Amino acid sequence: MPRFSSPTVSGQSSYDSAEEMQSLAAGTAASKHQTFPLRVLMGRLSTMSSSPWAPYLPDNLRPRDVAAKSFDAIEGERNVSKATSGSSEDTMPAYKAEGIPVIGRVWEFSQTAQGSREVQHAIECHTSSDELLSIAGELKGHAWDAMRCPHANHVMQKLVVESQPENLQFIIDSIVDANLCVQAARHKFACRVVQRLVQYCSQEQVSNMVGSIAESAAYVACHAFGNYVIQELLQHPNVTRTQKLQICRDVRERLSSVCSDPHGVAVLSTVMSAGPAEEGALLAEAMLAAPKLFVHLACSRHGHAAAREVLVILQGEDRRRAQEILSAEESVLSSSRYGRLILSHMNGGVEDLNTPGPVLLGRTETADELASRSGKQ
C-alpha cells in the first residue's frame, strides 16, 4: 500500500502536485478492495523499474518512469543481434572439409557432423581405388550402425555412389544376413542407403534384399520413410518384373490398410502409374469392389491421382460403374479440393495444373507432365 509522508512544517504535502496526490489517494481507496497478496504484488511491481521485464508490463502495472516496449521490438533486436554476431545457426557458414587424412579413423570420423564431411570429401576426391577399398574396409563390421547414424549414413551413400558395385557387397550382406532389410527400408536414415544400393548395384546383388522387402511391401509402404523405398523399387529397372508383381500383389491384398494410410496412398498412385499394367487393372477392379475406399482415395491429397488412374484404366461398363460410385458421393467429393478435381476430370473439365500430382519418390508431376497426361485422357 502506498504511504503518504507527513506534512512539512509549512503544512504542504511532499507530493509534487495535487493531481499526483489525488491519484495516490484513489489508488489507496481501490487497494482496500484488494487481497493482501495482490497488494504485496502491486507494491513490489511499483519498485521494479530497473527489472529487464518491467517495460513489458501492462500500462496499469508498469512503473511510471519506465517506457513501454512491445514483444515485436525485442524480436527485432534479436534478429539484429543474430545478423551482427553470427551466433545463429542460420548465419553460421557451413563446415568446409579441410581434406585432413581419414585413413585409420574412418569410423570414428563418420559418426560426427564435421568428421563425416571429411570422410565424404576423401571418398569424393580419391585418387585410386585402393583408397576407397581402405575406407570401405574400415567400415566393415559397422555397416548397419553406419546406415542408421545421422552422420555416417551420408558416408555410406557417398561410398555407394563412388565405389565399384562388387566392393559394396558387405553393406548388402550386413542387412540380408541379419534379416534387417525391412527394418532398414523403414528407417529414417537407412532407407536412403537402401535406395542408393538399388540404384548403383547390380540386379543380382540386390535381388535378395529387394525380395525381402517385396514380401512385406504393404507394411513398408505404410510408413513415412518406407513408402519412398517401395516407390523406388517399382520404378527402377534393377528390380525384376517378378518382384514388382509381388509388391503389387501384396499392396492389393492389403488394399484397405494401404488406402487408409497417408503414405500408403502415395505408393498406390505409383503402382497405378508406374507398376505393371496388369496389376494396375486388377487394382482398378478391386476399387470397384470397395466403393468407400474409392471415394476416400478420390478425396485425398496423394490418393486422388490413383483414383484418376482408375478412371483412365477402366473401360466400358466398368468405367461407367466407377463414375456412378463417384457421382453418388458428389457432395462428399465437392467438399474436398482433390475430390473436385476428380469430378472435373469426370465431367471433361480442365484440371488445375498447379495442383500437386502423384508423389513419385518425393517429387510431384510437373505442370507439363500433368498437361500431357490430361491431353491423352
N, C-alpha and C positions, 0 to 999 in steps of 0.2 A: 504494500500500500504506500503511495507517495506521501512523504512527510512535508509539512509546512514549517518553515523556520519561524522562530519567534519574531515579533515585530521589533524593529530597530528603535533606537531612542527617539527618533523623530516621529515614530508611530507609523512609518511607511513599511509595506511588505518588502521582503528581499527579492521578490519576483520583478522581472523587468517590465512587465506590462499588465494591465488589467485583464487583457484577453487571455494571457497565459494563466493568470490566477483563476479566471473563470473556467478555463479548460480543465485545469487540475482539480478544481472543485467538482466539476461534473464527473471527472473520472473517479473521484473518491466516492461520490454518491453511487456510481454504477458498480464500484467494487464491492459495495455492501451486499450485492446480489450474487457475487461470485463465490465459489467454493474456495476453501483455503488453499488447496493445491494449485488452483488456477491463479490465485492472487500471487502465490510464490513464483510461478512460472512467468507471469507478466512482469513482476518486479525484476527477475533475472534478465529477461529479454531487454528491458529498458537500459540495462548496464552493459550490454554485449555489443556495443558499437564497433569494437575492434575485432570481433569474430569474422572470419572469412565468409561465413554463410549469412551474415546479417543483411547484406544488400538484396538477398533473395526472399526475405520475409515479406508477407503481405503489407500493404500500406498501413493498416491499422495496428500492426505489431512491430514494424520496423522503427528503430530509434530515429529521432528527428534529424540528427546530424549525419545520417547515412543515406547516400544516394541509391536509388533503386537500380537493380540490374536484372536483365531477363536471362533465361537459360539459352536463348538464341545467341546472346552476346558471348557467353562462356564457350559455346560450341565453336563460334568464330575464332575465339582466342586459341582454342585447342588446335584448330586447323592451321592457323598461322604458325603456332609452335611446331607442329609436325613438319610443315613446309620448310621452316628455317633451321630446325635442329636435326631433321632427318632421322628422328628416333622411331618413326612409324615403320612398320614392316613394309607398307606400300611404297615408301620413299627410299628404302634401302636398296642399293644396287644388287642385282643377282650375283651369286657367287660365280666367279670365273675360274675354271680349272687352271692350275699353275703348271700342270704337267709333271708333278712330282712322281718319283718311282713308286709303283704299287706292288711289284712282284715281291712275294713273301708276306704281304699284308693285305691281300685282296679281300678276304672275307672280313677282316677287321674293318677295313675302309668302307666296304659295301654297306655296312649297317648304319652309317651316319650320312646326313644330307650332303656335307661337303666331300666326305670320302667317296661317296657313291659317284659324285660328279668326276672325281679324279679317276676312278676306275673306268667309268664310261668314256672319258677322254682318252685313256690308254687303249681301250678297245677300238675306238674310232680311228685313232692315229697310229695303229700298229704298223710296224714296218716289215713284219714277217709273220708267217703262220705259226711259228714257234712261240711268239709272244701270246697269241690267242690261246694256244694249247696250254701254256703255263698258267694263264689266268683261269681258264676252264678247269684245269687240274686242281687249283686251289679251292674251287667251288664244289668239287665232288664231295659228297657227304654232307653238303649244306644246301643242296638244290631245293628241297621242299621248304626249308626255313627261308631261303632267299626269295622264293616265289611269293611268300606271304608277308615279306618285310616291306614297309612303305618306301624304303630307300633301295634295298637290294633288288627289288623286282625290276627296277629300271636297268640295273646292271645285267640282269638275266635277259631282258628284252633286247638290249643292245648286243649282247653276246649272240643271241639267236640270229639277229639281222646280219651280223658281220662274219659269223663263222660258217664253215662248211657243214652241211647237214649231218654228215657222219660223225662229226665231233660233238654233236648235241644229244646223242643217244642217252647219255647219262641223265639228262633232265627228264626225258620221257620215261625212262626206266624207274626213276625215283617216285613217280606217281602211279605208274601202271603196276609195278611190282607190289606196292603197298596198298593198292586198291583205293587210291586217293583222287582218281580222275574227276568224279562227280563233285567232290569237295573242292577241288581246285577250280572247277568251272563256275562254282557259286561263290568263290572268294573274291573280295574286293580288289585285291592285287594280283592274286594268282591267275585269275581269269584272263588278264592281259597277256601273260606268258603263254597260256594255252592257245590263245588266238594267234600269237606270233609263231608258235610251233606249227600250227596248221598251215600258216601262210608260207613258211620258209623251209619246212622239212618235206621229205618225200612222202608220197601216199602210203608206201609200205611202212615207213617209220611210225606214222601217226595212226595207223589202222586200229591197233588195239586200244589206244587212248580214245579215239573217236567212237569206237564200238561201245566202250563202257559208258560214255556219255549218252550215246543214242539210246541205250536201253532204258535210261531214266530221263528221256527228253522232256516230258511234260513237267517233271519235278524240277529240272534245271530251268526250263522256260519260265516258270512262275517264280522268278527271282530277279531282284533288282540288277544283279550283275550277270547271272547265268543266262538271261534272255539274249544278251549280246553274243555269247558263245554259240548258242543254238542258231541264231541268225547267220553267224559266220559259217557254221557247218553247212547250212542249207544253200549257201551261195558259192562256196569255194570249190574249185574243181578237184582239190586234193581229197575230197570226201567222195566215196564211191556212191553210185546210184542206189545200191542196196542199202547203204547206211542212211541215205537221205529218205528212202522209203520207210525205213524203220523209225526214223524220227517222226515222220508224218503220221504213221500208224499210231504211235504212242500218244501223240497230241490228239488225234481223232478219237481214240478210245477214252481219253480223259477230257473230252471237249467241254463238259460242264465246268470243271475246275479251271481249265485254261481260259475260258470265256469270262469267268468271274474274276480273274486276276488282271490288274492293270498292266503287268509286264507280259503276261501270257498272251494277251490280245495282240501285242506288237509282234510276237512270234507268229501268231495265227495269220496276220497280214502278210508276213514274209512267206509263209507256207503257200498262201493263195497266189502270191505274185511271183515267187522265185522257186518254189518247190516243183517236183514232178507234176506234170499236167494231170495225170490220172488221179493223184492224191487231191489235187485242187477240186476236181469234180466230185470225189467222194465226200470231201468236207462240205461242199456246197449242198449236197443231198442231205448230209447229216444236219445241216442248219434248218432245212425244211422240216425235219422231224422234231425240231426243238424251237418252236416259234418264239418263245420268251427269250431264249438265248440270242436268237437272230435280231430281235428288236433291241435287246440290251447292247449288242455289238454295234448296231447302227447308230446308237446314241453316244458311243464312247469315243474319246479323242483318238486313240490308236487303233480301235477296232472298226471304226466306220469304213476304213479302207478295205478291210476284209469283207464287210457287208456289200460294198460296191463291187468287189470282185465276184461275189456270189451272183449278183445280178448280171454280170458280164458272162460268166461261165455257163450259167443255166440257159437252156433253150426251150422254146415251145411252151408246153403245158407247165413244166417245172418253173420257168421264169414267171409265167402268169400267176402261179400259186405263190411264189415269193413276193410278188408285188401286192397280192391280196393280203398277205400277212402284214406287210408294212402299212398298207392303206388302212387296215382295220385299226392300227395303232397310230393314226396320223396325229392325234392330239399329243401323244407322248413324244413322237419324233419332232413335232413342231416346237416343243418346249426346250429342245436341245439344239445347240449350234450345229453339231455334226449330224443330228437327225434331219435338220432342214436341208443339209447338203445332199443327203440320200434321197429325200423327197424331190429335190430339184433335179437330181440325176434321173429319177424315175420318170419325171414329167418332161424330160428332154431339155431342162434348163441348163444355163451355163453356170458351172461351179465357180466359186470364189478361188482364184488361183493363189491368193495369199494364205489360204488355209493349209495347215500342215498336212502332208500326205502320209503314206505309210512310213513307219520308222524302220529304216534299214541300217543296221549296225550303227545306231546312234545318230543317223542323219535323216532328213526328210527329203521327199521328192522336190526337185526344183520346180519353178513355175513352168519352165519349158517342158519338163518331163510330164507334168500333170496335164498341160495343154495338149501334148501329143497323145496321151492316153485318152483324153476326152474326145479328141478328134476321131480316134479309132472306134470309140463307142457310138 
